[in-house]
Amino acid sequence: MRKLKLFNWHGVNRLQQKQKGTIVAESAVMAQQQLMSRGLQHIKLQQNWQLNSKPKNAEVCALLSQLATLLQAAVPLKNSLQILLQHCTNIALNAWLRQLLKDIESGLAFSQALEKQNVEKQNQYLTYQDRQLIKVGEMTGKLPTVCHEIAQHKQQALALQRKIRKILLYPVLVLGISLILTALLLLFIVPQFAAMYDNSSAQLPTFTQVLLTLSQGLQDYWLHLLICITLTILFIRARLKHSPWFNRQKIRIINATPVLNRIVQLSRLVGFSRSLFLMLQAGVPLNQALQSFLPKNPSWQRSPNVQGDWTLIEEVQSILHWLQQGYAFSASVSSHIFPLAAQQMLQVGEQSGQLPKMLQFIANDHQQQLDYQIDLLSQMLEPLLMVIIGGLIGLIMLGMYLPIFNMGALVQ
């Protein structure tokens, strides 16, 4: 397959109405042919030099949701993919759809085409669990329903991810603003006090001397400092953003933070319960469903490069061990994932043969608790961060006025 390109286009339709948009094609000629096949005329093309970036999770969720809608409307799979292909403007996603369509046209089933891309290490936007669900959906004739459940599950996971990311980024943003304000005070306000104190022979307090030294250093080396900070941030993003080791350490730090620990536990419980519910509801055996949460590397316990939530991975490994010993699922789980009340619900679900529905109930119930905890933490952080900002600014101003206060005391 030739390299795909993104084009911006302008034209008119059959009613002579002006139209514009973007299209992905292998060349300008092929882009024009595709647009003409839609009934467009007087087409003008301009290549969009957008980088072939990885699609965002929101784009993948939207694509899967559209696919599920088309399949539920009884549109054949091949036609559904063709419709999505026409309107997909992300180059990487477009290439993924093209390869899927090509494999399906060659005679492969949808699940086989997805598995082929996974084996060939091509762009894979569906997890192993998703592929197993699609395979079961094809076997049972419930592919539209399964695709809808996958899309819904991913949308819920994305919404949760956005909430958690928002609450984690907010303190970073506010603290960043406070550091900028502090730097501005040291650069522009403190020097004015320094000029005033230079004419005085009085001994300055230690805190004031420290502030004046910081201010002078920042004035002399601000450009060097800015370059160093920028290069450090770029280096960390390039080396650690996709580092499995970094992700593991990040999870451990979050788990060790009391304020975030409850949110992390609830998030893990909701995600695990919802994913397991989908697989059991689709007919995937319990052992096989649990295996899908483990890394595919056989030596994952000794590998430092395994990505994922290690707390969840180790818990699933423990559950599988006790299941092999003959214990029930509800007796195999621990409080690291399921609290005591949830364990009792699982026991009732197993005894009544309604384990999938009980998992769904647990996920929905704890989702409400998670939303409450996130809102509560957000409300607690706002005044705390305002106090931090006010404290930083107040300390600087106190340090600058401290010599004046001392002079007043001496006069008295």
N, C-alpha and C positions, 0 to 999 in steps of 0.2 A: 504494500500500500504506500502510495506517495505521501509526502508530508502535506498535511492539511494546512490551509490558510484561512484567515478570517477576513471577510470583506464587508464594508459598509456600502449600501446600495440605495439609490433613489430611482423611482420610476412611476409609471401611471398604470392603473388597472383598466379593465375593459370599459368601465364607466368614465374613463378619463379623470379619475380621482388620483391625486398625488399620494404616493406611498413611499415609505422608507423603512429600513431595517438592517439587520446583519445576517450574514449567511456564511456557513463553513463549507469550503470546497477545496479540491486539489489544485485548481487553477482558476483564473478569471474567466476563461472560456466555459469551463464546466459550471461555474457559478451563474453565468449569464444564461446558460441552457436550462438550469434548474429554475431560474426565475421566469424565463419565458414559458416553461411548461406550466407555471401557475397562472398564466394569462397576463403577465406584466409586459409593458412595452416601454420604449425610450429609456432603457436601463443605463444608469451610470454607476460604475463600480470604483471603489477606492479601497486598497488593502489596508486593513487595520493591523498595525504591528504589535498587537497584544502578545505578551509572552505566553508560551504554552504552559500555563500554571495548573497546578492540581486544583480540581473543582472543590468548592467549599461544601461542607456537610449539608448546608441548606439547599444547594443546587442538586445534590444527589437525592435528598429527601423529596424535593419537588418533582424530580424526574420519576422516582418510584411511585409517588402518589398519582401522577398523571398516567403512568402505565397501569396501575391498579384500576383507575377510573375507566380507562379504555377497555380493559379486559372484562370488567363488570358490566360494561355496556354491550358485551357480546362481540366486540371487535376482535378478529383473529390476532394471535400473537405477532405474526409477521407484519400485518398491516399496522398494528399498534406501534411496533418499533420503527416502521417507516415514517409514521406521523411524528413520533418523537424526534426522529433524526432530522426532519425538515425544520424543526423549531429549536433545536439544540445549538446554542451559539458558543458553548465552551468547547475548545478544540479537543481537550483530553476526553471529555465525556462523549463528544461526537465520534471520535475514533473508536471508543469502547463500544458504542452502539453499532457502528459500521461492522466491526469484527463480529459482534454477536449476530447481526443480521446475516452476514456472510456464512457463518457456521451453521445457522439454522436453515438457510437456503440449501446448504450442502447435505442436509439430512439429519443433523444433530438435534436432539431435544434441547429445550431451553436450559435445563440443569446441566446437560452435558457441555453445552457451549460455555456456560459459566465456569464449569470445572476445567475445561480446556484452557481458558484464559488464566485461571489460577495456576495450573501446572506450568504454563509457559511464562509465568511471572509477569504477565501483562497487567495493565491497570485493572484492579479488582476493587469494586466499590461495594460488594456484598460479602458479608462475613461467611465463615464456614456454616454457622447456624442458619443463616439466610438461605444458603445453597441447599442445605438439607431439607429445609421447609419447602422450598420450591420443588425439590425432587419428590417429596411426599405428596405435594399438591398435584403434580403431574400424574402420579400413580393413582390417586383417588379421584381425579377429575375436579379438584377444587382449587385449581391454580389461581383464578381470579380472587377467591376469598383469601387464600394464603398471601398473595401479593398485597392485598389491601391490609391485612394484619401486619405484614412486614413494614409497609409504608407508615401505618399508624404508630407502630412501635418505635420506628426511627424518628418520627416527628415528636413523640413524647420524650424520647431520649435527648433529642436536640433542644427541646424547650427547657428540659432540666439542665442540660449543659450550659445553655445561655444564662439561666438564673445563677448557677454557681459561678460561672465566669464573671458575671456582672458584680456579684458580691465580693469576689476576690480582686477584681481590677479596681473597684471603687477606692479601697484604701491606698492602693499603689498610686492611683491618679491624684488623690488628695495629698498624699505625702510628697509626691513629685512637685505639686504646685507649692507646697510649703517650702520645699528646698529651693525652688526658683525664687520665691519671695525673700527667703533668707539671703540668697546670693545677691539679689538686687539691693537689699539693705546694706550688705557688706560692701558692695561696689559704689553705691551712690550716697547713702545716708551716713554711714560710719566715717568716710573720709572727711565730711564736713566737721564732725566732732574732732577728728584727729588734727585738723588744721587749727582748731580753737585750743586744743590741749597742748600743741607744740609751743605756744607762747607762754605756757604756764610752767613754773619750776616745781610745782607740787608733785609728790609721788603718786602715781596713778594706781588704783587697785589692780590686783593680779588679773581679775576677770576682765577688766577693761583693757589691759595690756594684751591679753590673749585675743580679744576681739579685734583690736587694732592690728595685731600681727597677721591674723587671718585675712583681714581686709586688704592689707598691703600685699600679701602673697597672692590673693585672688586678682588684684589689679595687675600685678606683674606677670602672672602666668595663666590668665584666664583662657587664652587661646590654646595653650598646651594642654590644660586640664580638659577643655571641651573636646579636643581631638582624642585624648586618651579615653575619655568616657564613651565617646561615639564608637571608637574602635573596639573597646571592651564589650559594649552591647552587641555590636555586629558579630564579634567573635563568639560570644555566648550563644546567640541565636543560631549561628551557622553550625556550631559544634554540638550544642546540647539540646536544641529544640526537638530533634528526632532521635536523640540518644536514649536507648532503652535503660541504660544505667541511670541517667539523669531522671527519667520518668519514675523509676523505682525509688530513688532517693526523695523525689518530690512527694510521692505518695506517703512515704514513711514520715516525712516532716509534717505533712498535713494530718496524718493519723495521730501524731504526737502532740498536736495543738489542741488543747481542751475545747476552745471555742468552736473549732471546725470539726472536731471528732464526731459529734452527734450528726451533723449534716452528712459527713462522709459515710457513716454507718447506714443512715437511712437511704442515701443515694445508692449504695451498694445493694441493700436489701431490695429496693424497688426494681432496679435494673435486673438483678438475678432472678427475682420472682417472675417478672414480666416475661423475660426471655424463656425461662423454663416452662412457663404456662403456654406460650405459643408453640413450643416444640411438642409438649405432651398433648396439647389440643389437636395438633396436626397428625398425631399418631406415631411420633418418634419414641422409641423405647427410652425408659428413664436413664439407663446406663449410657446409651448412645448420646442422649441429650446432655448429660453431665460431662461426658468426654469432650463435647464441643467447646467447653469453657477452658480446656487445657491447651497449652501451646503444643504445636505439632512436633516440636523437637523432642525426641525420646529422652535426651539427657538434659531436659529443661531445668532440673534441680541444680545441676552443676554449671549451668550456663549463665554468665553475667549479662548476656545480651538479650534476654527474654523480656519482651514488653508485656504490659498488662498490670492488673491489680494483683499484687502478690498475695495479699490477704485472701482474696477470693480464690485464687488459684490453689493455694494451700488448703483452704477449706473444702473445695471440690475434691481435691485429692484424698482428703480425710474421709469425706462422705463415700467416695467410691470404695475405699478400703473397707469401711464398715459394712457397706452393702454386700461386698464379696464374702464377708464373714457371716452373712445371713440376717443382719439387722434390718429393720424397716427404715425407710427414708427419714421419717420424723424422729427416730431414735439416733440417726447418724449425724444429724446437723448439730452444730454447736451454737453457743450464744454469740460467737464472733460475727455471725451473719443474722441468725434468727433469734430474737428475744424469746423468753419463755412463753409468752402469750401466743406468739406466732408458731412456736413448736407445738403447742396444744392444738392450734387450728390445723396444722399439718396432720397431726395424729387423727383428728376427727375426719379430715378429708380422705385419708388413706382407708380408714375403717368403713366409710360410706361409699368408697369408690369415686369420690369427687375431688381428687387431688388437684387436677388442673384448675377447676373453678375456685378451690380454696387458695391456690397460689395467686390467681387473679384478684381475689378479694384482699389478700395480704398486700399485694402491690398497690391497689387503689387506696386502701386504708392508710398505708404508710406514706403514700404520695401526698396526702393531705397534711400529715404530720411534717413532712419535709418542706412543703410550701410554707407552713407556719414557722418553722425554725429559720428558714431563709429570710422571711419578712422580719422576724424578731431580731435576727443578727444585724440586718440592714438598719433597723431603727436604733439599735444600740451603737453601731459604728459611727453614725452621723454626728452625734454630739461629742463622742470621744475624739474623733478626728478634728473637729472644730477646736477642742481644747488643746490638742497637740499643736495646731497651727498658731493659735493665740499664744500658747506657751513659748514657742520658738521666737515669735516676734517680740513678745514681752521681755524675754531674757536679753535679747539684743538691745532693746531700748533701755532696759534697766542697767545693763553694762555701760551704756553711753552716758546715762545721767548719774551714775554712782559717784563719780568724782565731784559733781555739782552738789550732791547731797552731803558728801563728806566736808566740802568747803563750808556749807551752811552750818554743819555741826560744829566746826572749828570756830566760826564767827560767834556762835552762841556761847 
